[in-house]
């Protein structure tokens, strides 16, 4: 059984170019198009079924605006056998680190 790992925004940088990692931006479409993490895939939090279509063999890194929605969705996904990480502080923390595009 996998555990939900929480990673800092600074730690997130190590996953940007890893082939086995998927970075998921869970915010609204408008927020995603305004700015997002490099290489992030957009799946809004409300589209629950789409999260369970992601490949189980990948490291899935969830990022929402502040970190609470990614924690909730991450816990549910871990319960279904996914390898999931949640970004502490979410997009707000990533902005502070200068990672947004």
Steps between C-alpha positions, in 0.01 A plus 500: 500500500628844408496803725416855400821699502495877537775685312602864517480727197880501485507118497249501214766626257666158500191348333475745206702284261451151642331265258326308776339813649173672414437844647129571523359851541160462668381861477233645270558526127528879523763479772697237309507704177599812689810327643614148576801288585730394215368180344195481727189320379167663579238286675251706703428369849134447409588249225552217747476216248787647294741458792431127504587471131859604568762224471570331833868447416570875494585729790205737510562842650183691579495878532201719585488867603592458869564130557181377670316365193810315382531340844139381492517363144845352566380305804214353297733403217753339734212292633455367147866409454643811333841651580406857584672809634330823603673838475497677837364851460391424143532751219538782753827344621612439141442867418719600793777279357464657154392180324183613325474547121 
